[in-house]
Structures are given as C-alpha cells and as structure tokens.
Amino acid sequence: MKQPPFYQKAIMPEWLSQRALLTPDRLALVCGQTRVCFAELECLARLTAKRLFDLGVRAGQRVALLSGNSLEFVLAVHALPKLGGILVPLNTRLAEQELAWQLADAGASLLLHDEPNADRALLLARKNTQVRAVSIKELPLPLGPAKAAERSAIRLSRVHSILYTSGTTGTPKGAMLTYGNHFFSATGSALNLGVMKEDCWLTSLPLYHVGGLSILLRSVIYGIPAIVHNGFDPEAINRAIDEDGVSMLSVVAVMLTRILDARGHRPFPGSLRCVLVGGGPVPLSLLEDAERLGAPVVQTYGLTEAASQVATLSKEDAPRKQGSAGKPLFPTEVSIVDTCGRVLGPEQAGEILVRSPVVMAGYFGRPKETAEVLRGGWLHTGDVGSLDEEGYLYVSDRRCDLIVSGGENIYPAEVEAALLSHPYVLEAGVIGVPDARWGQAVAAFLLLREGKKIDEGHVKAFLKERLAGYKVPAHVRFVDSLPRNASGKLLRHRLREAWL
C-alpha cells in the first residue's frame, strides 16, 4: 500500500523517552514483583539499548525474541526503537521446524531468549550460523563504554515490528507493522474507549501476539500502567482486578469464561470499566453471565495485518447487536465486496475490506502476496462478513475456514500440509468443530494409502514433532474418500456437515 507523502515524512518523539519526560513518576509497569515508573522504565530501556548496541544491533536490523511474558521482554520492546532495530517476536508454542523457518525468513541475526526457551534457541542458532542466541537476562548489563546510537525521534513510516501470521495457503508471512500503524491503532482505541488518569490495563495474552504487544505500546502512549502476567491464571487476574485497580482487561471468550467461573458470585468492582474480548463473537449466555457480575464486556474484531483492532462493539450496544463486532474505529473504514470486487449493500455477505492508517506496510520479503492483499488501497482480509443498516459489522467466517481455538488462529491448510508429509497419508482434510472449552477444536479426516494402517495416537505423535501443540487435531477420523468439487478442490463445508 503506497503511503501518502505526509505519512512518509511524519516524525514524532520516541514514545518512551517522551512519556518519561511528561510523566516520569507515574506508574508504568507491573510485571511479577517488579513495579517501575516511566522514568525507571526509560532508564532500564536505555541500558538495554546500550547492551543491544554492544551486540551489534543497528538501524533496520531484525531482532527475534523467543520468550514468555517478562520484564526483559518489555525492555527489549522499548529498547529497539532507540536503535532503529526491528522487533520480530516469535510464538513460543511453535515447533522447532516452524521457528527455524521464521528466523530464516525474517533474516534475523540476533535471537533473544528467556531461560525456558534457552535450549531451543541455542539449537536454532547452531542450525542457522547467521543467528546468534543471547539470553534476555543479560540485556540490562551494558558492556564497555560503547555508546548506543539512541534515537530521539521516530518516523511513522518506518517498520517497528514484524509479526508472523499464517495465510490461507498455510505459509506464514511476516506482517510489517510501522510506528504509524501502532500509533493510529492506539489512537483509534483511545477515541473509542477513552483514556482516564486512573486507567490500568492488564494482559495475560502473550506479548508476541499483536493483542499483547499493542497493550505495551498503548500504555506508553497513553501514560497508563500495564500489568503483565506471565500466563493465564483466572485467580490471579481476579486478584489483580480486586486489589490493583485494573480498569481494562484484554481476553478471548474462553478466558472470560474461566475468569467468571473462578469468581463465583462476587461482583466486579466499579473500577473495572472495560473487558475487551476478541477471537470471535461472544456467546449470549456468556454476555449475560458477565452482565450479572458487572463485567463491562466490549467485543472486538481485529487482525495482525491491521495492528489489532478494526471494529469494536460497545457494552451499551451488545444487547441489541448480538453477534456484531461493532463499528469501525476512527479513522478506519470497512467495506464489504463480492468476488468481483463490487461493493455490497447492507445485510449482504462478502469479503471484509479495511482501509486505514493501521493497515500494515506489507508482508516482509513478499511483494507478490503484498500486492494481492493490498489491492486498490484496501486490505483484503479474506474474512467474510456484512454490515447492517447502521454500519455495524458482523463477521461470519474468519478467513474462510480459519479455526479459532482458545484465541489461537489455526489454518487448515497448514495442518493438512503436515499430515500429507506422512508417507501413509494420501489425502487430508481439516476443519474446526465445536468445543465446550476452547470454542473450536481441530478435527482431521484422513484417507490412507492402500494397504497402510496407522491409528489416531500415531498421527498426533507425528504432528507434535512438526506443529505447535494447539494445532494438533483433537479428533482424527479415517475415511474412504474426501468430498471434492469438479476441479478437485476440497469441500470443507461437506466435512463439517459430516461431522454433525
């Protein structure tokens, strides 16, 4: 997408240094037992930047991060902009083969890791001699007198981070998110939800996901504290809401269910003013349970390529707009088109298109795929939905056959490709099926080669070596044939019908 000249030239102060100047003593971060104000966070980020400079990080260099949520993760996020480095956060749940591919594709020369991922990181570095693995625990310790080339300003058109997201072909692609993308995403959310001096935003979402990363950046831009949990613990989240003044919370529906279950009959305090729920529509029964306890649920639709939120449904509109993702955030536009690109009217389902300064710069190293998805100045999401007469968005299918399990996006083509790598598997079809705990679970239909036999346990063990655990099918069925159309295309809707 070609950016307008003013956008390409726009410069602003580096966010954390500016925030430390404006509100130095205000609480910035709570992570485990660590509590720091913005001045302290800025000091730690500068130390981290000096250490990264000593390690050879320069402007434009991609730095991969394989870590759970931690103070060091946060410091790396805030230190890289001071050097012009580009953040490449990696999903810790991916298999080694998947991580190796993303490292090579991004061209990262440095892999920062935490202790739980140390062995994998060192193994990845041994297999890729272009990559150096360094523990993030070492980052706040600058070596020698080397002076980091700390930047006092950032250009909105420059790439801030590369986040990998699977395409419908199953091939991961690195979405290049600029400083402008993140800034306008933060601005749109603020204009919609508001920002109050007493706000405090909690996330237990992984910081390598755009939903978690965006909260770190919004915290600095807004001047409010971020509470970061390392992993999802409903009891810990309830304690933080009750004792730490949490006013905003980001979760997916299955997480909200567990938070409500753990809370019992205790109502939420009035200080909690927004529970942002993504990852698909929230069931009416869950909305009703949340309402009884005073949890102000706000439903949202977003995607990595749009730096998180695209549309959000307010708490007030939820009862009369059940199933809607709400209206587009300012200054985002949403359009619905048919397969020929014609704009559709209200209540007509088609592909969801997004035009906004939050839309990514493109896929890293993939000009062809970028040109295809950013046609005519619009992001072609591949998602199917409709707008009603009032402009509320309804999402009917996440990227056609996308499976959303516990907030994780799983593409059937990727799982099918792994299944087809087994010498006994002739054909494979993968769908999402209803699951009481995770919303959806992965189900695989396999046609084996003549005379070959394997069981469900073998299939799962085979895939666990090649895919992240959450992508491994919970259900495996062996069939005599798979439904296809005249051109040989797999008809997944027929598989869903067969499952029911």
Phi, psi and omega in degrees: 000122180283125183272146179296153184306319182298326181290320181295328185263348186298131181232144175216165178298148175301134195300309185292318179297322178293318180295321178296329176289319186284312183225069187297325187267357180285142179300131184250321190209136169237116183222105187065233179270359183270130175230122181227147174272176184293326177295318179292320178296320177297318179298314179295321179294324177294319176299317179297319179297320178298318179296316178297323177297317176300329180277001174099008181286129179228174182303134178085352182282137178272128180240117181274149182226115180245095188199153169281180180293128182197167175300318182296323176300313181300317181296320179297319179300318184275341181278323185301320178299335179290343179248353185080013178286160182248125181281132175233084180285135183250142179288115183292347181272356180286154176285161183305318181298321179292318179295318180299321180295314182294321177300314181292319182296321181283342183067034180287138178256347180229132178240107176273139184215157172265178184295317179300336181252013185298313183298317180295319181296316180295322178294318178298321180291326178292326181279338179237098186292350178278351185250134175251128180264130181224135178290136179292343178295338180276348190297318183286014183244085181296140181257129174070186185270008184305135181259124180288145177278068185291133183266133178268350182218157178231149177260128186299332183279350181284149180284126177270317186207156175239115180247128184277134179220134183288145173265175182294342176278352181091354179274121180297146178225141181271109178283121180273110180257123183274170173301321179296320177304309181294321182293315180289332174295316178296320180295315180299319179293319180296319179294333181274310186265342183082163175228125180243150182302328183274000184297148178208119188254123180256139172220136167246004174296147178300137180289348176278351173271152181298329179295322178282315181300319183298328180291322176300316182289319179295325178304315181288316181296319181279334186080035179238156180285146172253130174257118185249121176258140177270084182104162185265119177225105185301325179294318179294323178293318178297320178297317181296322178295318183283324191252336187251008176071029179299127179252339182223142185217134178247125182212176167248169190303318183295327177291319179298320178302315182290326177295316179294320179298317182290333183282334182071233183256006182285124179289155178282148179290158181294344179291338177278109186249353181202124171245102184276119185243119178244194177080019178122166181300147179268127179302146181302319180299323179290320176300319181293319177297318179295320181298321181298328181263003177080025177272114183280087184283132178236113182276148184215155173235132179201179179201159183302318183296348177244024175056037176103244191289140172245313180222152180217136178262123181289158178301321182294328183273346186304315182298321184267350181235045181302129179094351180273150173268003176092196180262155178299144176285151176288133004254046184269142175247144176234136177227152178244126181233159176272186184293343177265002179086008179279136180291132182262156180273182180305143176071001179265128183275139177194194181283140178275124176247146182230131173234124187184156172291357175275350184286134184308162176284339180146182176268131184299125176069015183227073182297326181293312179295325178297313180298326181289318186274340180249047182284136173062025179083004180244144171278117177271102190287335188082350177279151180252134179194189180210161174247140177271185184299333182266000179090015177276136183270135174238121181261118184261339180204128180275104180050056177063272186252018181302138176256127177248107184241110181060030180089353179268136178272128181232126180260124182306321183299325180293317179291321179297321179297320178293320178296320182289347176283350176284132184296340182269347185268123179268315179221153180215141174226135184233135178222169171261138179235154182302140178219127186297328184270314189257001183088305174219153173232158181274132176234135182242138174248124185239134170251116184271158175293151185303130177083359182258146179221134171216161179248176184299319180299320179296318180299315181295318179297320179298317183286330181297339177276349187238340184227158172300149185304323183288349179268347181289130183303135173281336181230139177228126176239138177259128187233165179272341179197160176244140182289128179223157176272186185298331180271002178092004181286134179294132180260091185292332179296330176291326177293320179295323177295320180294326180294319180290000000 
